[in-house]
Amino acid sequence: MAEGVTVREGRAEDTQALTTLLAQLFAIEADFAIDPAVQARGLRLLGTRPDAVILVAEAEGRVVGMCTVQLTASTARGGLSAGIEDVVVDQVWRGRGVGRALLAAAEAWARGRGAVRLALLADETNLPALDFYDRLGFTRTRLVWLAKALD
């Protein structure tokens, strides 16, 4: 694990710091808009679900990274799949092992709940992130994620 960094489950009092991190992430993702109220609502929703977790990396008394994980049933694998949607490390803390620690914690959380696959979403233009995930053993697939707003 990154020196001086601890990973724990998120708490309600982390919401402001997490929305700030999500703003950093969404600034490079053309598919999402930065709206702290919307992101806070999503974080609160995740916090109420027993099949989801918000993992928080903390260092020097502040939140420096986050990762969200949610379980779904996989017909392809015949078991639970853990989907990682948000991985972001504060710019100042990148390259120090924080992302690696968050993803290790995500994998442990998923394995502990019986998941047989760990999948994640990443922006196709975020080459540093894609290279990072490659180094951690993630394999790029030919699947394309499609979305349709229902609101």
KENUSE-697960 format. One record per atom (N, C-alpha, C): residue number from 1; residue in one letter; atom name; x, y negated, z. Coordinates in nm, 2 decimals, padded with zeros to 4 digits. Layout:
// residues N
{NUM "A" "CA" {X Y Z}}
...
***
This chain:
// residues 151
{1 "M" "N" {00.08 00.12 00.00}}
{1 "M" "CA" {00.00 00.00 00.00}}
{1 "M" "C" {00.09 -00.12 00.00}}
{2 "A" "N" {00.04 -00.23 -00.05}}
{2 "A" "CA" {00.11 -00.36 -00.06}}
{2 "A" "C" {00.14 -00.40 00.08}}
{3 "E" "N" {00.26 -00.45 00.10}}
{3 "E" "CA" {00.31 -00.49 00.23}}
{3 "E" "C" {00.22 -00.61 00.29}}
{4 "G" "N" {00.18 -00.59 00.41}}
{4 "G" "CA" {00.10 -00.70 00.47}}
{4 "G" "C" {-00.05 -00.71 00.43}}
{5 "V" "N" {-00.09 -00.61 00.34}}
{5 "V" "CA" {-00.23 -00.62 00.29}}
{5 "V" "C" {-00.31 -00.50 00.35}}
{6 "T" "N" {-00.43 -00.53 00.39}}
{6 "T" "CA" {-00.52 -00.43 00.44}}
{6 "T" "C" {-00.64 -00.43 00.35}}
{7 "V" "N" {-00.70 -00.31 00.33}}
{7 "V" "CA" {-00.82 -00.30 00.25}}
{7 "V" "C" {-00.93 -00.25 00.35}}
{8 "R" "N" {-01.04 -00.31 00.34}}
{8 "R" "CA" {-01.15 -00.28 00.43}}
{8 "R" "C" {-01.28 -00.30 00.35}}
{9 "E" "N" {-01.39 -00.26 00.41}}
{9 "E" "CA" {-01.52 -00.28 00.35}}
{9 "E" "C" {-01.56 -00.43 00.37}}
{10 "G" "N" {-01.62 -00.49 00.27}}
{10 "G" "CA" {-01.67 -00.63 00.28}}
{10 "G" "C" {-01.77 -00.65 00.38}}
{11 "R" "N" {-01.78 -00.77 00.43}}
{11 "R" "CA" {-01.88 -00.81 00.53}}
{11 "R" "C" {-01.95 -00.94 00.48}}
{12 "A" "N" {-02.06 -00.97 00.53}}
{12 "A" "CA" {-02.14 -01.09 00.49}}
{12 "A" "C" {-02.06 -01.21 00.50}}
{13 "E" "N" {-01.98 -01.23 00.59}}
{13 "E" "CA" {-01.90 -01.35 00.61}}
{13 "E" "C" {-01.79 -01.36 00.50}}
{14 "D" "N" {-01.77 -01.26 00.42}}
{14 "D" "CA" {-01.67 -01.27 00.31}}
{14 "D" "C" {-01.73 -01.33 00.18}}
{15 "T" "N" {-01.86 -01.35 00.18}}
{15 "T" "CA" {-01.93 -01.39 00.05}}
{15 "T" "C" {-01.87 -01.51 -00.01}}
{16 "Q" "N" {-01.84 -01.61 00.06}}
{16 "Q" "CA" {-01.78 -01.73 -00.01}}
{16 "Q" "C" {-01.64 -01.70 -00.07}}
{17 "A" "N" {-01.56 -01.63 00.00}}
{17 "A" "CA" {-01.43 -01.59 -00.06}}
{17 "A" "C" {-01.45 -01.50 -00.18}}
{18 "L" "N" {-01.54 -01.41 -00.17}}
{18 "L" "CA" {-01.56 -01.32 -00.29}}
{18 "L" "C" {-01.62 -01.39 -00.41}}
{19 "T" "N" {-01.71 -01.49 -00.39}}
{19 "T" "CA" {-01.76 -01.56 -00.50}}
{19 "T" "C" {-01.65 -01.64 -00.57}}
{20 "T" "N" {-01.56 -01.69 -00.49}}
{20 "T" "CA" {-01.44 -01.76 -00.54}}
{20 "T" "C" {-01.35 -01.67 -00.63}}
{21 "L" "N" {-01.33 -01.55 -00.58}}
{21 "L" "CA" {-01.26 -01.45 -00.66}}
{21 "L" "C" {-01.33 -01.42 -00.79}}
{22 "L" "N" {-01.46 -01.40 -00.78}}
{22 "L" "CA" {-01.54 -01.36 -00.90}}
{22 "L" "C" {-01.53 -01.48 -01.00}}
{23 "A" "N" {-01.52 -01.60 -00.95}}
{23 "A" "CA" {-01.51 -01.71 -01.05}}
{23 "A" "C" {-01.38 -01.70 -01.12}}
{24 "Q" "N" {-01.27 -01.65 -01.06}}
{24 "Q" "CA" {-01.15 -01.63 -01.13}}
{24 "Q" "C" {-01.16 -01.52 -01.23}}
{25 "L" "N" {-01.23 -01.42 -01.20}}
{25 "L" "CA" {-01.25 -01.31 -01.29}}
{25 "L" "C" {-01.34 -01.35 -01.41}}
{26 "F" "N" {-01.45 -01.41 -01.38}}
{26 "F" "CA" {-01.55 -01.45 -01.48}}
{26 "F" "C" {-01.49 -01.56 -01.57}}
{27 "A" "N" {-01.39 -01.63 -01.53}}
{27 "A" "CA" {-01.33 -01.74 -01.61}}
{27 "A" "C" {-01.26 -01.68 -01.74}}
{28 "I" "N" {-01.23 -01.55 -01.73}}
{28 "I" "CA" {-01.16 -01.49 -01.84}}
{28 "I" "C" {-01.25 -01.39 -01.91}}
{29 "E" "N" {-01.38 -01.37 -01.87}}
{29 "E" "CA" {-01.47 -01.28 -01.93}}
{29 "E" "C" {-01.58 -01.36 -02.00}}
{30 "A" "N" {-01.59 -01.35 -02.13}}
{30 "A" "CA" {-01.69 -01.43 -02.20}}
{30 "A" "C" {-01.83 -01.38 -02.18}}
{31 "D" "N" {-01.85 -01.26 -02.13}}
{31 "D" "CA" {-01.98 -01.20 -02.11}}
{31 "D" "C" {-02.05 -01.25 -01.98}}
{32 "F" "N" {-01.98 -01.32 -01.89}}
{32 "F" "CA" {-02.04 -01.36 -01.76}}
{32 "F" "C" {-02.03 -01.51 -01.74}}
{33 "A" "N" {-02.12 -01.56 -01.67}}
{33 "A" "CA" {-02.12 -01.70 -01.63}}
{33 "A" "C" {-02.09 -01.72 -01.49}}
{34 "I" "N" {-02.01 -01.82 -01.45}}
{34 "I" "CA" {-01.98 -01.85 -01.31}}
{34 "I" "C" {-02.10 -01.92 -01.25}}
{35 "D" "N" {-02.16 -01.86 -01.16}}
{35 "D" "CA" {-02.27 -01.91 -01.08}}
{35 "D" "C" {-02.27 -01.86 -00.94}}
{36 "P" "N" {-02.20 -01.93 -00.85}}
{36 "P" "CA" {-02.18 -01.88 -00.71}}
{36 "P" "C" {-02.31 -01.83 -00.65}}
{37 "A" "N" {-02.42 -01.89 -00.67}}
{37 "A" "CA" {-02.55 -01.84 -00.61}}
{37 "A" "C" {-02.59 -01.71 -00.66}}
{38 "V" "N" {-02.57 -01.69 -00.79}}
{38 "V" "CA" {-02.60 -01.56 -00.85}}
{38 "V" "C" {-02.51 -01.45 -00.81}}
{39 "Q" "N" {-02.38 -01.49 -00.80}}
{39 "Q" "CA" {-02.28 -01.39 -00.76}}
{39 "Q" "C" {-02.30 -01.35 -00.61}}
{40 "A" "N" {-02.33 -01.45 -00.53}}
{40 "A" "CA" {-02.36 -01.42 -00.39}}
{40 "A" "C" {-02.48 -01.33 -00.37}}
{41 "R" "N" {-02.58 -01.35 -00.45}}
{41 "R" "CA" {-02.70 -01.27 -00.45}}
{41 "R" "C" {-02.66 -01.12 -00.49}}
{42 "G" "N" {-02.58 -01.11 -00.59}}
{42 "G" "CA" {-02.54 -00.97 -00.63}}
{42 "G" "C" {-02.45 -00.91 -00.52}}
{43 "L" "N" {-02.37 -00.98 -00.46}}
{43 "L" "CA" {-02.29 -00.93 -00.34}}
{43 "L" "C" {-02.38 -00.88 -00.23}}
{44 "R" "N" {-02.48 -00.97 -00.20}}
{44 "R" "CA" {-02.57 -00.93 -00.09}}
{44 "R" "C" {-02.64 -00.80 -00.12}}
{45 "L" "N" {-02.68 -00.79 -00.25}}
{45 "L" "CA" {-02.75 -00.66 -00.29}}
{45 "L" "C" {-02.66 -00.54 -00.28}}
{46 "L" "N" {-02.54 -00.55 -00.32}}
{46 "L" "CA" {-02.44 -00.44 -00.31}}
{46 "L" "C" {-02.43 -00.40 -00.16}}
{47 "G" "N" {-02.42 -00.50 -00.08}}
{47 "G" "CA" {-02.40 -00.48 00.06}}
{47 "G" "C" {-02.52 -00.40 00.13}}
{48 "T" "N" {-02.63 -00.39 00.07}}
{48 "T" "CA" {-02.75 -00.32 00.12}}
{48 "T" "C" {-02.76 -00.18 00.07}}
{49 "R" "N" {-02.68 -00.14 -00.03}}
{49 "R" "CA" {-02.69 -00.01 -00.09}}
{49 "R" "C" {-02.60 00.09 -00.03}}
{50 "P" "N" {-02.66 00.20 00.01}}
{50 "P" "CA" {-02.57 00.31 00.07}}
{50 "P" "C" {-02.48 00.38 -00.04}}
{51 "D" "N" {-02.51 00.36 -00.17}}
{51 "D" "CA" {-02.44 00.42 -00.27}}
{51 "D" "C" {-02.34 00.33 -00.34}}
{52 "A" "N" {-02.31 00.22 -00.27}}
{52 "A" "CA" {-02.22 00.12 -00.32}}
{52 "A" "C" {-02.13 00.06 -00.21}}
{53 "V" "N" {-02.02 00.00 -00.25}}
{53 "V" "CA" {-01.93 -00.06 -00.15}}
{53 "V" "C" {-01.85 -00.17 -00.22}}
{54 "I" "N" {-01.83 -00.28 -00.14}}
{54 "I" "CA" {-01.74 -00.39 -00.18}}
{54 "I" "C" {-01.62 -00.37 -00.09}}
{55 "L" "N" {-01.51 -00.35 -00.16}}
{55 "L" "CA" {-01.38 -00.33 -00.09}}
{55 "L" "C" {-01.31 -00.47 -00.10}}
{56 "V" "N" {-01.25 -00.50 00.01}}
{56 "V" "CA" {-01.18 -00.63 00.02}}
{56 "V" "C" {-01.04 -00.61 00.06}}
{57 "A" "N" {-00.95 -00.68 -00.01}}
{57 "A" "CA" {-00.81 -00.68 00.03}}
{57 "A" "C" {-00.78 -00.81 00.11}}
{58 "E" "N" {-00.72 -00.80 00.22}}
{58 "E" "CA" {-00.69 -00.91 00.31}}
{58 "E" "C" {-00.54 -00.92 00.34}}
{59 "A" "N" {-00.49 -01.04 00.34}}
{59 "A" "CA" {-00.35 -01.07 00.37}}
{59 "A" "C" {-00.34 -01.20 00.43}}
{60 "E" "N" {-00.26 -01.22 00.53}}
{60 "E" "CA" {-00.23 -01.35 00.59}}
{60 "E" "C" {-00.36 -01.41 00.64}}
{61 "G" "N" {-00.46 -01.33 00.69}}
{61 "G" "CA" {-00.58 -01.38 00.74}}
{61 "G" "C" {-00.69 -01.42 00.64}}
{62 "R" "N" {-00.66 -01.39 00.51}}
{62 "R" "CA" {-00.76 -01.43 00.42}}
{62 "R" "C" {-00.79 -01.33 00.31}}
{63 "V" "N" {-00.90 -01.33 00.24}}
{63 "V" "CA" {-00.93 -01.24 00.14}}
{63 "V" "C" {-00.85 -01.27 00.01}}
{64 "V" "N" {-00.78 -01.17 -00.04}}
{64 "V" "CA" {-00.69 -01.20 -00.16}}
{64 "V" "C" {-00.73 -01.11 -00.28}}
{65 "G" "N" {-00.83 -01.02 -00.26}}
{65 "G" "CA" {-00.87 -00.93 -00.37}}
{65 "G" "C" {-01.00 -00.86 -00.33}}
{66 "M" "N" {-01.06 -00.81 -00.44}}
{66 "M" "CA" {-01.19 -00.74 -00.41}}
{66 "M" "C" {-01.21 -00.63 -00.53}}
{67 "C" "N" {-01.29 -00.54 -00.50}}
{67 "C" "CA" {-01.33 -00.43 -00.59}}
{67 "C" "C" {-01.47 -00.38 -00.55}}
{68 "T" "N" {-01.56 -00.37 -00.65}}
{68 "T" "CA" {-01.69 -00.31 -00.62}}
{68 "T" "C" {-01.70 -00.18 -00.68}}
{69 "V" "N" {-01.77 -00.08 -00.61}}
{69 "V" "CA" {-01.79 00.05 -00.66}}
{69 "V" "C" {-01.93 00.10 -00.63}}
{70 "Q" "N" {-01.99 00.16 -00.73}}
{70 "Q" "CA" {-02.12 00.21 -00.72}}
{70 "Q" "C" {-02.13 00.35 -00.78}}
{71 "L" "N" {-02.21 00.44 -00.71}}
{71 "L" "CA" {-02.23 00.58 -00.76}}
{71 "L" "C" {-02.35 00.59 -00.85}}
{72 "T" "N" {-02.34 00.67 -00.95}}
{72 "T" "CA" {-02.44 00.71 -01.04}}
{72 "T" "C" {-02.43 00.86 -01.07}}
{73 "A" "N" {-02.54 00.92 -01.12}}
{73 "A" "CA" {-02.53 01.06 -01.16}}
{73 "A" "C" {-02.48 01.07 -01.30}}
{74 "S" "N" {-02.39 01.16 -01.32}}
{74 "S" "CA" {-02.33 01.18 -01.46}}
{74 "S" "C" {-02.38 01.31 -01.52}}
{75 "T" "N" {-02.45 01.30 -01.62}}
{75 "T" "CA" {-02.50 01.43 -01.69}}
{75 "T" "C" {-02.38 01.49 -01.76}}
{76 "A" "N" {-02.28 01.41 -01.81}}
{76 "A" "CA" {-02.17 01.46 -01.88}}
{76 "A" "C" {-02.08 01.54 -01.78}}
{77 "R" "N" {-02.07 01.50 -01.66}}
{77 "R" "CA" {-01.98 01.57 -01.56}}
{77 "R" "C" {-02.06 01.66 -01.46}}
{78 "G" "N" {-02.19 01.65 -01.46}}
{78 "G" "CA" {-02.28 01.73 -01.37}}
{78 "G" "C" {-02.25 01.70 -01.23}}
{79 "G" "N" {-02.23 01.57 -01.20}}
{79 "G" "CA" {-02.20 01.53 -01.06}}
{79 "G" "C" {-02.20 01.38 -01.05}}
{80 "L" "N" {-02.16 01.33 -00.94}}
{80 "L" "CA" {-02.16 01.18 -00.92}}
{80 "L" "C" {-02.04 01.12 -00.99}}
{81 "S" "N" {-02.06 01.00 -01.05}}
{81 "S" "CA" {-01.96 00.92 -01.11}}
{81 "S" "C" {-01.95 00.79 -01.03}}
{82 "A" "N" {-01.83 00.75 -01.00}}
{82 "A" "CA" {-01.82 00.62 -00.93}}
{82 "A" "C" {-01.78 00.51 -01.04}}
{83 "G" "N" {-01.86 00.41 -01.05}}
{83 "G" "CA" {-01.83 00.30 -01.14}}
{83 "G" "C" {-01.77 00.18 -01.07}}
{84 "I" "N" {-01.66 00.14 -01.12}}
{84 "I" "CA" {-01.60 00.01 -01.07}}
{84 "I" "C" {-01.63 -00.10 -01.17}}
{85 "E" "N" {-01.70 -00.20 -01.11}}
{85 "E" "CA" {-01.74 -00.31 -01.20}}
{85 "E" "C" {-01.65 -00.43 -01.18}}
{86 "D" "N" {-01.61 -00.47 -01.07}}
{86 "D" "CA" {-01.54 -00.59 -01.04}}
{86 "D" "C" {-01.41 -00.56 -00.97}}
{87 "V" "N" {-01.30 -00.59 -01.04}}
{87 "V" "CA" {-01.17 -00.58 -00.97}}
{87 "V" "C" {-01.10 -00.72 -01.00}}
{88 "V" "N" {-01.06 -00.78 -00.89}}
{88 "V" "CA" {-01.00 -00.91 -00.91}}
{88 "V" "C" {-00.90 -00.94 -00.79}}
{89 "V" "N" {-00.78 -00.99 -00.82}}
{89 "V" "CA" {-00.69 -01.02 -00.72}}
{89 "V" "C" {-00.66 -01.17 -00.74}}
{90 "D" "N" {-00.65 -01.25 -00.63}}
{90 "D" "CA" {-00.62 -01.39 -00.64}}
{90 "D" "C" {-00.49 -01.41 -00.72}}
{91 "Q" "N" {-00.49 -01.51 -00.81}}
{91 "Q" "CA" {-00.37 -01.53 -00.89}}
{91 "Q" "C" {-00.24 -01.53 -00.82}}
{92 "V" "N" {-00.24 -01.59 -00.70}}
{92 "V" "CA" {-00.12 -01.60 -00.62}}
{92 "V" "C" {-00.07 -01.46 -00.58}}
{93 "W" "N" {-00.16 -01.37 -00.56}}
{93 "W" "CA" {-00.12 -01.24 -00.51}}
{93 "W" "C" {-00.10 -01.13 -00.61}}
{94 "R" "N" {-00.12 -01.16 -00.74}}
{94 "R" "CA" {-00.11 -01.06 -00.84}}
{94 "R" "C" {00.04 -01.01 -00.85}}
{95 "G" "N" {00.06 -00.89 -00.89}}
{95 "G" "CA" {00.19 -00.83 -00.90}}
{95 "G" "C" {00.25 -00.79 -00.77}}
{96 "R" "N" {00.17 -00.78 -00.66}}
{96 "R" "CA" {00.23 -00.75 -00.53}}
{96 "R" "C" {00.17 -00.61 -00.48}}
{97 "G" "N" {00.09 -00.54 -00.56}}
{97 "G" "CA" {00.04 -00.41 -00.52}}
{97 "G" "C" {-00.10 -00.42 -00.47}}
{98 "V" "N" {-00.16 -00.54 -00.47}}
{98 "V" "CA" {-00.30 -00.55 -00.41}}
{98 "V" "C" {-00.40 -00.48 -00.50}}
{99 "G" "N" {-00.39 -00.49 -00.63}}
{99 "G" "CA" {-00.49 -00.42 -00.72}}
{99 "G" "C" {-00.47 -00.27 -00.70}}
{100 "R" "N" {-00.35 -00.22 -00.69}}
{100 "R" "CA" {-00.32 -00.08 -00.67}}
{100 "R" "C" {-00.38 -00.03 -00.54}}
{101 "A" "N" {-00.37 -00.11 -00.44}}
{101 "A" "CA" {-00.43 -00.07 -00.31}}
{101 "A" "C" {-00.58 -00.07 -00.31}}
{102 "L" "N" {-00.64 -00.16 -00.38}}
{102 "L" "CA" {-00.79 -00.17 -00.40}}
{102 "L" "C" {-00.83 -00.04 -00.47}}
{103 "L" "N" {-00.77 -00.01 -00.58}}
{103 "L" "CA" {-00.81 00.10 -00.66}}
{103 "L" "C" {-00.79 00.24 -00.59}}
{104 "A" "N" {-00.68 00.24 -00.51}}
{104 "A" "CA" {-00.66 00.37 -00.43}}
{104 "A" "C" {-00.77 00.38 -00.33}}
{105 "A" "N" {-00.81 00.27 -00.27}}
{105 "A" "CA" {-00.92 00.27 -00.17}}
{105 "A" "C" {-01.06 00.31 -00.24}}
{106 "A" "N" {-01.08 00.26 -00.36}}
{106 "A" "CA" {-01.20 00.29 -00.44}}
{106 "A" "C" {-01.20 00.44 -00.47}}
{107 "E" "N" {-01.09 00.49 -00.51}}
{107 "E" "CA" {-01.08 00.64 -00.54}}
{107 "E" "C" {-01.11 00.72 -00.41}}
{108 "A" "N" {-01.05 00.68 -00.30}}
{108 "A" "CA" {-01.07 00.75 -00.18}}
{108 "A" "C" {-01.22 00.75 -00.14}}
{109 "W" "N" {-01.28 00.63 -00.15}}
{109 "W" "CA" {-01.42 00.61 -00.12}}
{109 "W" "C" {-01.51 00.70 -00.21}}
{110 "A" "N" {-01.48 00.71 -00.34}}
{110 "A" "CA" {-01.56 00.79 -00.43}}
{110 "A" "C" {-01.54 00.94 -00.40}}
{111 "R" "N" {-01.41 00.98 -00.38}}
{111 "R" "CA" {-01.39 01.12 -00.35}}
{111 "R" "C" {-01.46 01.16 -00.22}}
{112 "G" "N" {-01.46 01.07 -00.13}}
{112 "G" "CA" {-01.53 01.10 00.00}}
{112 "G" "C" {-01.68 01.12 -00.01}}
{113 "R" "N" {-01.73 01.07 -00.12}}
{113 "R" "CA" {-01.88 01.09 -00.14}}
{113 "R" "C" {-01.91 01.19 -00.25}}
{114 "G" "N" {-01.80 01.27 -00.29}}
{114 "G" "CA" {-01.82 01.38 -00.38}}
{114 "G" "C" {-01.82 01.34 -00.53}}
{115 "A" "N" {-01.77 01.22 -00.56}}
{115 "A" "CA" {-01.77 01.18 -00.70}}
{115 "A" "C" {-01.67 01.27 -00.78}}
{116 "V" "N" {-01.70 01.30 -00.90}}
{116 "V" "CA" {-01.61 01.38 -00.99}}
{116 "V" "C" {-01.55 01.30 -01.10}}
{117 "R" "N" {-01.58 01.17 -01.10}}
{117 "R" "CA" {-01.52 01.08 -01.21}}
{117 "R" "C" {-01.52 00.94 -01.15}}
{118 "L" "N" {-01.42 00.87 -01.19}}
{118 "L" "CA" {-01.40 00.73 -01.16}}
{118 "L" "C" {-01.39 00.65 -01.29}}
{119 "A" "N" {-01.48 00.56 -01.31}}
{119 "A" "CA" {-01.48 00.49 -01.44}}
{119 "A" "C" {-01.49 00.34 -01.40}}
{120 "L" "N" {-01.43 00.26 -01.50}}
{120 "L" "CA" {-01.44 00.11 -01.47}}
{120 "L" "C" {-01.46 00.03 -01.60}}
{121 "L" "N" {-01.52 -00.09 -01.58}}
{121 "L" "CA" {-01.54 -00.18 -01.69}}
{121 "L" "C" {-01.42 -00.28 -01.69}}
{122 "A" "N" {-01.37 -00.31 -01.80}}
{122 "A" "CA" {-01.27 -00.41 -01.82}}
{122 "A" "C" {-01.29 -00.49 -01.94}}
{123 "D" "N" {-01.26 -00.62 -01.94}}
{123 "D" "CA" {-01.27 -00.70 -02.06}}
{123 "D" "C" {-01.17 -00.66 -02.16}}
{124 "E" "N" {-01.21 -00.63 -02.28}}
{124 "E" "CA" {-01.12 -00.58 -02.39}}
{124 "E" "C" {-01.01 -00.68 -02.42}}
{125 "T" "N" {-01.03 -00.80 -02.39}}
{125 "T" "CA" {-00.92 -00.90 -02.42}}
{125 "T" "C" {-00.83 -00.92 -02.30}}
{126 "N" "N" {-00.85 -00.86 -02.19}}
{126 "N" "CA" {-00.77 -00.88 -02.07}}
{126 "N" "C" {-00.65 -00.77 -02.08}}
{127 "L" "N" {-00.56 -00.80 -02.16}}
{127 "L" "CA" {-00.45 -00.70 -02.19}}
{127 "L" "C" {-00.37 -00.66 -02.06}}
{128 "P" "N" {-00.33 -00.76 -01.98}}
{128 "P" "CA" {-00.26 -00.72 -01.86}}
{128 "P" "C" {-00.34 -00.63 -01.77}}
{129 "A" "N" {-00.47 -00.65 -01.76}}
{129 "A" "CA" {-00.55 -00.55 -01.68}}
{129 "A" "C" {-00.56 -00.42 -01.74}}
{130 "L" "N" {-00.58 -00.41 -01.87}}
{130 "L" "CA" {-00.59 -00.29 -01.94}}
{130 "L" "C" {-00.45 -00.21 -01.93}}
{131 "D" "N" {-00.34 -00.28 -01.94}}
{131 "D" "CA" {-00.21 -00.21 -01.92}}
{131 "D" "C" {-00.20 -00.16 -01.78}}
{132 "F" "N" {-00.25 -00.24 -01.68}}
{132 "F" "CA" {-00.24 -00.20 -01.54}}
{132 "F" "C" {-00.32 -00.07 -01.52}}
{133 "Y" "N" {-00.45 -00.07 -01.57}}
{133 "Y" "CA" {-00.53 00.05 -01.56}}
{133 "Y" "C" {-00.47 00.17 -01.63}}
{134 "D" "N" {-00.40 00.15 -01.74}}
{134 "D" "CA" {-00.33 00.26 -01.81}}
{134 "D" "C" {-00.23 00.32 -01.72}}
{135 "R" "N" {-00.15 00.23 -01.65}}
{135 "R" "CA" {-00.04 00.28 -01.56}}
{135 "R" "C" {-00.10 00.36 -01.44}}
{136 "L" "N" {-00.22 00.33 -01.41}}
{136 "L" "CA" {-00.29 00.41 -01.30}}
{136 "L" "C" {-00.35 00.53 -01.34}}
{137 "G" "N" {-00.34 00.57 -01.47}}
{137 "G" "CA" {-00.40 00.69 -01.51}}
{137 "G" "C" {-00.54 00.69 -01.57}}
{138 "F" "N" {-00.60 00.57 -01.59}}
{138 "F" "CA" {-00.73 00.56 -01.65}}
{138 "F" "C" {-00.70 00.58 -01.80}}
{139 "T" "N" {-00.80 00.64 -01.87}}
{139 "T" "CA" {-00.79 00.66 -02.01}}
{139 "T" "C" {-00.90 00.58 -02.08}}
{140 "R" "N" {-00.86 00.51 -02.19}}
{140 "R" "CA" {-00.96 00.44 -02.26}}
{140 "R" "C" {-01.05 00.54 -02.34}}
{141 "T" "N" {-01.18 00.50 -02.34}}
{141 "T" "CA" {-01.27 00.59 -02.41}}
{141 "T" "C" {-01.32 00.52 -02.54}}
{142 "R" "N" {-01.40 00.60 -02.62}}
{142 "R" "CA" {-01.46 00.54 -02.74}}
{142 "R" "C" {-01.60 00.49 -02.71}}
{143 "L" "N" {-01.64 00.50 -02.59}}
{143 "L" "CA" {-01.77 00.45 -02.55}}
{143 "L" "C" {-01.77 00.29 -02.55}}
{144 "V" "N" {-01.88 00.23 -02.58}}
{144 "V" "CA" {-01.90 00.09 -02.58}}
{144 "V" "C" {-02.01 00.06 -02.48}}
{145 "W" "N" {-01.99 -00.03 -02.39}}
{145 "W" "CA" {-02.09 -00.07 -02.29}}
{145 "W" "C" {-02.18 -00.18 -02.36}}
{146 "L" "N" {-02.31 -00.15 -02.36}}
{146 "L" "CA" {-02.40 -00.25 -02.42}}
{146 "L" "C" {-02.49 -00.30 -02.31}}
{147 "A" "N" {-02.54 -00.42 -02.32}}
{147 "A" "CA" {-02.62 -00.48 -02.21}}
{147 "A" "C" {-02.74 -00.56 -02.27}}
{148 "K" "N" {-02.84 -00.56 -02.19}}
{148 "K" "CA" {-02.96 -00.64 -02.23}}
{148 "K" "C" {-03.02 -00.70 -02.10}}
{149 "A" "N" {-03.03 -00.83 -02.10}}
{149 "A" "CA" {-03.09 -00.90 -01.99}}
{149 "A" "C" {-03.24 -00.87 -01.98}}
{150 "L" "N" {-03.28 -00.84 -01.85}}
{150 "L" "CA" {-03.42 -00.81 -01.83}}
{150 "L" "C" {-03.50 -00.92 -01.76}}
{151 "D" "N" {-03.43 -01.04 -01.74}}
{151 "D" "CA" {-03.49 -01.15 -01.67}}
{151 "D" "C" {-03.54 -01.26 -01.76}}
***
